[in-house]
Amino acid sequence: MSARLEQLYQETILDHNRNPRFFGEPAACTHKAHGKNPLCGDDYWVYLDVRDGVIEGVQFNGSGCAISKSSASMMSEAIKGKRLEDVIAKKDAFLTLLTQDEPVSDSEKSLLGKLIVFEGVKKYPVRVKCAALSWRALEAALLGDEAQAISTE
Amino acid sequence: MNESLARKFRADFPVLSLVKEGKSLVYLDNAATTQKPRVVADRLYRFYTEEYGTIHRGVYFLSQQATQFYDESRAIVSRFLNAAKLEEIVLTRGTTESINLVASGVSKLWLSVGDEVLITAMEHHANIVPWQQACLASGATLKVVPITLTGELDMDAFRRLLTTKTKFVSVVHVSNALGTVNPIADIVQMAHGVGAKVLVDGAQAVSHMPVDVQALGCDFYAFSSHKLFGPTGAGVLYGRYSLLEQLPPYQTGGDMIETVTFESTTFAKPPARFEAGTPAIAEVIGLGAAINYVNSVGFEFIAQHEADLLQCATEQISRLNGIRLIGTAQNKASVLSFVLDGIHPHDVGTVLDECGVAIRAGHHCAQPIMAFFGVPATNRASFSFYNVSDDVDRLVDAVKYCQQVMG
């Protein structure tokens, strides 16, 4: 495999694609949002159960490519049990990781933890929207825009 | 397979000798757009550097010459489609504009509440949305002919859906997502039997087979230059002259009028009526050069070689595990759509690109087809006469590699 491709499809990413965590639709939730990439067909719902400013529960459901699915899975893992302000900081750091040319700062790196595996996506500009999709949906869910489907095209 | 002849023509396309990161390019996205032979690029270069001028306006030499070149292209297109007369060829910006032009006019002229427009389940969005809009504007109803599991039109359903309410039928000649070649002459004959007019979306057909609009009997035929080895931004609408004469203008402005006062305007006769504003002069001239080139290659070779490539690719791809072909019609152009178990087409597209193989991964602007086959998207390899058996081998190897990486 080329180095660039190895950077993109890291084993962690492939593992989360094969066995997505937090996959499915919960019986109830406090927040939800729909994320869709109309051009490539990535299509997910993100469900949150937020209590006292903490993400007590998270699940996602839908279909899409390996990048979008593993990103949603790892996002769920990263935000479960976290306070909203930490989740928003993580989300901002993640979107910075995907879109900024400069390497992320040490503080952002520590915020991101395992999510740093998505750094390789930067080299594939058309795939950035795949990695960003569930995070954008998370953002919309927290803003309460559940009626307004979001798109990262 | 006639590899030596294919290689000779392949050498006419400079971009096909591109080497990136040590890998030569395998270009298999010909259904999206075709590469350009040097004669087309040279024609554009010569026009822009030695001959450039506007058309139909200047009395000076450059303008008169540009007008002559532009008109020559119309004549080349007219012969290419075997139109009954030159004035039946409207030069547009592409298939999409050609279809919109007709749909907009038809909606004003021939559609009202209770009327029906018939399209098919294998249309490109460009042959769906304009008719939805035409129906919205006129109160007519859009009906859709279903397809079968092999990706062929359900002709029994077509016969059932075709009634005296049907005022217009708009159908694709060759499906971009499935490769299916539709029985246009039969469709036209049946549609005319109930008094309906027929537009054929020929975007995917013209690079694969000779098209004779008189033999097909259709009323309108649309295609784009860029899928026929010509420049982007130019396209063609063939229209039966007696119908073009009835259609109202699509856009208004310069060059499509007879006389203008502030009180009223009289419109020029077709085709000028439908060519408002300064057209894509260089691109239309480039299209003429592209058609001359295609004619020099000849459809006899094109048809045989593409059939060989399709057969070879279909056999090899079918042998792989975990693969499903989408579109297995009897009569198919050289388009191979497939999905891999558990691997999303976008991941396939990225891995194949890394191997230097350019295919299309997506819904091909045909979401209803994707919904019918229950897939979000497909991988599509589409072949042209400049592809060779090496390209098929590289495709198959790259798909195997993708299964290994993603499996």
Interface residues (C-beta under 8 A of the other chain):
Chain A: M1 S2 R4 L5 L8 Y9 L14 N17 R18 L39 C40 G41 D42 D43 S63 G64 C65 A66 I67 K69 Y124 R127 C130
Chain B: E21 G342 I343 H344 P345 H346 D347 T350 V351 E354 A361 G362 H363 M370 P376 A377 V405 M406
